[in-house]
Amino acid sequence: MLSDFEFNKVQGAVRFLVLMTLFDADPVQAEAACAGRAAIYRTTPEVVSAFKAAVGWLGAGGNGSVAQVQNLVGTFLQLVRARTVRGRLPLRLMPPNTSMLAIGSGAAAAFLAEGQPLRISKLALERETVALFKLGASLVWTKELLLSSNPLAERAFAQALLDCCVAYEDLQFLDPGIGPVAGTSPGSITYGLTGSDVVDSSGAGATEIRADLKRLFAPFTGSDAALDRAYVILSAQSAVHLSLLCGEDGGLMFPKIGARGGEICGVPAVVSAACTLAGSPGENFAVLVDPSRVLYSESPAVEIESASHATLQMDSAPGDGEQPLLVSLWSSGLKALKIVKPVSWRLAAGGGCTILRGMAY
């Protein structure tokens, strides 16, 4: 849930998005409505400034700046990032759509004797490029919620949008069944793992889990990935199970892990609901990853669209022979908001990720 501190930090962005949704992304009407709510919005003057900037940019004079709008909405997206798995990992940042040379194997240093030549080491270079894809979130709201000046309505708006963005991005980032789609989306960092990078759970007991973790960590020995940089990602359910395991001496095997994360064998652990397979609520998986081997890129640009006269299909996957559920926003008194941000990620060549799957705990 959003804390008071987090909500106060993003309240200006939330109010901006509420008005953009209510007035079909028309900054002129939204600015007028913002002026009418001056008494309520006095704690967030940045909302008025953003609408003035947007109106000025649209006008003939071009006095406004879209950067001011992007910065305001960016405060909310920063909160989204902080809640996602990728926001909690120190990923390797890359400029978008730019080819770069990466060091596949590093140089070696040596002591130099007086008058003796220095040993030459060879760098193995690899060309890396991260192409951007559009990640979008679309939600439907009632006009009553958007028109309400009650702070609880704004908090409900913010919480629903936050949960939607975080859940979808984590799923796309981690689910081993999600592969890349050319021109549309990147695959998950676990997609396509084979051989020793894939470990099947042998059981939920202390002995089985100890053996599984040894196999999970093993590929990081002698590879470009490093355990001293690695993170474990697992579900809260799995983390709690590990926290309750006891060794032969009766002591806790993993005393530093819990429902909110911690450490497993000294490796930082991050919890995510995306580590439970969709459609299999009883089956979890865990991921060991070196974040420096995950290439990540994003653009500061943000697209915001709103609609009130569209007809939406409310079921993304209707069953065979079923008619899709179509809903008219206008006749139902609804509004739709869409936010799109260009992002991308992929696992670097040479690995750096292993998965423990089929966990019944």
Steps between C-alpha positions, in 0.01 A plus 500: 500500500602861443644664808404857587852612409482332158153635427594857597801476271293399196175683577575771245557242226182315603291817479648579159412152371149517650423823316657376177277191523190702584545741205624255234861622521398855403735727700290812429188362669709335770673829581163672538380224731824525695434870558153412630661264752757758613402475866536121496818497289685768696737235639604392149580817300705290259173375346399851391851564366496178298166580335615854418814354343294253296258768382787731410672226303180433303441873434642704216757659728642168612591645840447176687713193536403134484801432722314653795211262444734201463682594820171514692374166369852369548461527879228236482703282263793518743273351766399226256865427430586483871230234551601282202766231511717678245484816711637309799793354304810695388454416132752602236359816340537543126416788264200399285544378142875560518761241407774471762802280554490301822790311655424130481814396690713744689864600489754341735753693706843379612801610704777646286866415566762768439603500135249230406212543249145526627280206412233593247142389563231485236152643543210301359250760376133442424260738326184571703184687398175545692201596285210675673145364515185678613374387840146623562242490776131563437235528770130584501347725767155627593432871458385510862847401619673754275265784599536430870715744698538251784870414557399135534383504136840632390672233710283228344590629153872500584495155664318332211731654239809412703395138555416456132836630378711309752324165458517501121863614475624245755316225316657599167843530661504161679252247355698222323211444258514851351724524195589800284258617231673677213412868492265467797658389827817359658505154646547433868852461636424132573363411156708246309715385793623144451739242639657570838328841511169322568451312827188296575393500864558168673273571796400735779707346779819646645727239338341540155507880512865504605588280202288710261668824610845347441394417143347846456824673604734261317489661148624829649834339583758562229267707278474870418225524763607543860333386820624810684281708267205259482143535627237235567142575392221285642138514616406611852349154552833334421689748717279425802546126446877541500487717812333216693742225398721359774826311468605183678601700806154656525621846398353699211666424167421842352456741794532812284216434254132588539186611319658834403831356383837494672794267429551139396853374561615861508339576161243785510146374443213693336140378516253531213152364432615437142695194626172310520412350161181636346230235508697290750453664841678214674815510284772756560845561361813682616756688292868562569629789289807718471343846434811619318419241232151643442499786248230759562395811310213748513391832356380797709218557252149415622183474292167578670166437333143500627164407351133519594325409171682177417367145513738265679532123501520425872629143461844469342460125437138393444441127478435311177158582362441775756409850395744758638359723774470848346436799725411850386680750721251780427184302575657349814629828639861385483834653407813321378862603556802367312863567595782381275872509577781358281714246691697183429726240658683182410753260642851563368683235302682252719227442756468630851163350592379165635154382601364255756156389380219274613515616863193379691570742784 
